[in-house]
Amino acid sequence: MENIIDEVYQALKDRDINPSGTFDNGGRFYATNEDLIFVRAPSRKWPFSHMQACRTKKYVKKVCAKFDCKTLEELKGRV
């Protein structure tokens, strides 16, 4: 399981995959799973605070645990 988490974390870090979420008209990114991150809300000055938090290994572990992901593809789809 740790192997899957490491692989998804590295893909996020290398920008091969992106966290799931949406952008508003101001260009701020809001994460789909924002209940799993504890970070300031996006603002004009810091529009990607959620995106940065979603590219951490801690976040990937929380997503894996919340959705009980068993495979690499399943975890990639949830991140």
N, C-alpha and C positions, 0 to 999 in steps of 0.2 A: 504494500500500500504506500509506503514511504517513497518508493521508486516512482509511482504515478504522480504523487504530489510534487516531487522534485522536478519531474519532466514538465508538468504544467506550469510550475513556478518559473522554470527557465524559459519556457515559450512566452510567458507574459513579460518577463524581463527583457527578452530579445525582441519583443514586439511582433512575434510570429502570430500570436493571437491577442485579442483585445478583450478587456472586461465587458460584460454585458451591462448596458445602461443606455441612457438617452441624453441628448444635448438639447438645451433650450435655445431660444432665439438669441440670447446673449453669449452663446458659445460655452456655457457652463455644463459640465458633465455630471449627471446624477446616476449613481450605481443602482442596478436592479436589486441587489441584495444589500441595501444600505443598513439593514438591521444587523449585519455581521461586522460592520466597521464602526469605529468610534473616532471620528475626525470632524473637523469643522465643516460647515456647509459650504458648498462652492459659492464664490463671490466674483466680482469683477477682477479683483486683484489676484485671487487664487482660484481660477476656474476649474482646475484639474485635481483638487484635493481628494475627491472620491476616487478618481482614476489611479492616483498614486497609491492610495490605501489598498486598492484592489489588485495591485501588482506585487503584494507581499506574500511570503510563504505562510504567514499567520492567517491571512485571508483564505488562501487556497485550502489550508487545513480545515478551517471553519466551514467552507462550502462543502468539502468532502464529507464532513461529519453530519452537517444538516441534511443533505440530500442522500446520504448513505451510498455514495458513488463507489462502484466496484471496478469499473473499467476506465481507461484513459479517455475514450471518446465521451463517456457519460460525464466525466468531470469537466472536460473541455466545454461541453455544452452548457454546463451550469455556471461556469466562471463567467 
